[in-house]
Amino acid sequence: MAEDTDRSDETPERGVPGGGRTGGTAERTPVPDRTLVPERASVPDRASAPERTPPPDRTPPPRPLDAIDQDILRILQTEGRASIRSVAERVHVSRANAYARINRLIDDGVIRGFSARIDHERAGQGASAYITLKIVQNSWRTVREQLEELPGAAHIALVSGDFDVLLLVHAPDNRSLRELVLTRLQSIPEVLSTRTLLVFEETDLGSGTTAGPTL
């Protein structure tokens, strides 16, 4: 009887089926548990789904311009207040077609807006200057935000060459211009150096309008 008991104990170690014996069944229970591990590994993948990269921007690119669009732009650059009827007659299209084209140019960002062309001297800004700046590397966005706040700033550009930024400013007089350069500009931490080029005479080739085309 004792020998039979010992054999039954050895049966699970030899890999022989244990039939309905309790000892063999208890030793096999870890096997199904291990087979469930791969299924549980998929849980973090589902939980991390919201962190996936969003789809790329699907905004359509600007539509190509034809010869009529180019003619309309040339007219509006020199006569920004020209009426829709005048524009249509000069490019040989209907008023509805000209109106639709101008709206499309605005929607596509080709026409960014309408503004007045100003004689700065008559407007009390008799001193103008181009100012070149050398700035700390990778600080363009920070510097641009501060330059936009300067009184009289008319144009800001990031350029290549011996300096980094080109700034056009208008001021009431040379004293105000000097104050702008020595106090405001040079107090910006990212500005390393500046150079001021006084403007003696200028010609504005841009359009000048107070409103868009009228009907």
C-alpha positions in Angstrom: 0.0 0.0 0.0 2.8 2.4 0.8 4.5 1.7 -2.6 1.2 2.5 -4.5 1.1 5.9 -2.7 4.6 6.7 -3.7 3.9 5.9 -7.4 0.9 8.2 -7.5 3.1 11.0 -6.2 5.7 10.4 -8.9 3.1 10.4 -11.7 2.8 14.2 -12.2 6.6 14.5 -12.3 6.8 12.0 -15.2 4.3 13.9 -17.2 1.8 11.0 -17.2 -1.9 12.1 -17.0 -3.1 12.0 -13.5 -6.7 11.1 -14.4 -9.0 12.6 -11.9 -6.5 12.7 -9.1 -6.4 15.9 -7.1 -2.5 16.0 -6.9 -2.1 16.1 -10.8 -4.8 18.7 -11.3 -3.4 21.1 -8.7 0.1 21.1 -10.4 -1.4 21.9 -13.9 -3.4 25.0 -12.8 -0.4 27.5 -13.3 -0.3 26.6 -17.0 -3.5 28.3 -18.1 -2.6 31.3 -15.9 0.7 31.8 -17.9 -1.1 31.6 -21.2 -3.3 34.6 -20.3 -0.2 36.9 -20.0 -0.1 37.9 -23.7 -3.8 38.9 -23.6 -3.2 41.2 -20.6 -0.3 42.9 -22.3 -2.7 44.5 -24.7 -4.5 46.5 -22.0 -1.8 49.3 -21.9 -2.0 49.6 -25.6 -5.8 50.4 -25.4 -5.3 52.7 -22.5 -2.6 54.7 -24.4 -4.8 55.2 -27.5 -5.7 58.8 -26.8 -1.9 59.7 -26.8 -1.5 58.8 -30.5 -0.3 61.5 -32.9 -3.3 63.4 -34.3 -3.9 63.2 -38.0 -2.1 65.8 -40.2 -3.6 69.1 -41.0 -6.0 68.6 -43.9 -6.4 72.3 -44.7 -6.3 72.6 -48.5 -3.4 74.5 -50.1 -4.1 77.9 -51.8 -5.6 77.6 -55.2 -3.4 78.6 -58.1 -3.9 82.0 -59.6 -4.7 82.6 -63.2 -4.0 85.6 -65.4 -7.3 87.3 -64.3 -6.5 86.9 -60.6 -3.0 88.4 -61.2 -4.6 91.4 -63.0 -7.1 91.9 -60.1 -4.2 91.9 -57.6 -2.3 94.5 -59.7 -5.3 96.8 -59.8 -6.0 96.5 -56.0 -2.3 97.1 -55.2 -2.4 100.5 -56.9 -6.1 101.3 -56.4 -7.3 99.5 -53.4 -10.6 101.4 -53.3 -11.6 100.6 -56.9 -15.2 99.4 -57.2 -16.1 95.8 -58.1 -17.7 97.2 -61.3 -14.5 99.0 -62.3 -12.3 95.9 -61.6 -14.7 93.7 -63.5 -14.6 96.0 -66.6 -10.9 96.2 -66.6 -10.3 92.4 -66.4 -13.2 91.7 -68.8 -15.3 89.6 -66.5 -18.8 90.0 -64.9 -19.3 91.8 -61.6 -20.3 88.5 -60.0 -17.2 86.8 -61.3 -14.9 89.6 -60.0 -16.7 89.6 -56.7 -16.3 85.9 -56.3 -12.6 86.1 -57.3 -11.8 88.8 -54.8 -13.6 86.9 -52.0 -11.6 83.8 -52.9 -8.3 85.7 -52.8 -9.3 87.0 -49.3 -10.3 83.6 -48.1 -7.1 82.0 -49.4 -5.0 84.6 -47.6 -3.6 86.0 -50.8 -5.2 89.4 -49.9 -4.4 89.8 -46.2 -6.3 93.1 -45.7 -6.6 96.7 -46.7 -4.9 99.7 -45.0 -4.2 103.4 -45.5 -1.0 104.6 -47.0 0.3 107.4 -44.7 2.6 110.3 -45.2 4.5 109.8 -42.0 6.0 113.3 -42.0 2.6 114.9 -42.3 1.3 112.6 -39.7 3.8 113.8 -37.2 6.4 111.1 -37.6 9.2 112.9 -39.4 12.1 110.6 -38.3 12.4 107.2 -39.8 15.1 104.6 -39.6 16.0 101.0 -40.5 17.6 99.3 -37.5 19.6 96.1 -37.8 19.8 93.8 -34.8 21.9 90.9 -33.8 20.1 88.6 -31.5 20.7 85.5 -29.4 20.4 82.3 -31.4 16.9 80.7 -31.4 15.3 83.8 -29.8 13.5 85.1 -32.9 10.0 84.5 -31.7 10.7 86.1 -28.3 12.3 89.1 -29.9 9.6 89.5 -32.5 6.9 89.7 -29.8 8.7 92.5 -28.1 9.4 94.4 -31.3 5.7 94.3 -32.2 5.0 96.3 -29.0 7.4 99.1 -30.0 5.7 102.4 -30.8 6.2 103.3 -34.5 7.4 99.8 -35.6 6.3 99.4 -39.2 8.1 96.3 -40.5 10.0 93.5 -38.9 11.9 90.8 -40.8 14.2 87.9 -40.0 17.1 88.0 -42.5 20.4 86.4 -43.4 23.8 88.0 -43.5 25.8 90.1 -41.0 22.7 90.7 -38.8 19.6 88.8 -37.9 16.7 91.2 -37.8 15.7 94.3 -39.9 13.3 96.7 -38.3 11.7 99.8 -39.8 10.4 102.4 -37.3 8.8 105.9 -37.5 9.2 108.4 -34.7 8.2 112.1 -34.2 11.8 113.3 -34.2 15.4 112.2 -33.8 15.3 112.4 -30.0 12.3 110.0 -29.8 14.2 107.7 -32.3 17.3 107.8 -30.1 15.2 107.0 -27.0 13.7 104.1 -28.9 17.0 102.6 -29.8 19.0 103.3 -26.6 16.2 102.6 -24.1 13.7 100.2 -25.6 15.7 98.1 -28.0 18.9 97.7 -26.0 16.9 96.7 -22.9 15.7 93.6 -24.6 17.9 90.8 -23.2 18.1 88.8 -26.4 19.3 91.8 -28.4 23.1 91.7 -28.6 23.7 94.8 -30.8 22.0 97.3 -33.0 22.8 99.6 -35.9 20.6 102.5 -36.9 20.3 103.7 -40.6 18.5 107.0 -40.8 16.0 107.4 -43.7 16.4 110.7 -45.6 13.7 110.0 -48.2 11.4 107.1 -49.1 8.9 106.1 -51.6 6.1 103.7 -50.7 5.3 101.4 -53.6 2.4 99.6 -51.8 -1.3 100.1 -52.1 -3.1 102.6 -49.9 -6.8 102.0 -49.0 -9.0 102.6 -46.1 -11.4 99.9 -47.2 -11.8 97.1 -49.7 -13.4 97.3 -53.2 -16.9 98.7 -53.2 -19.8 97.5 -55.2 
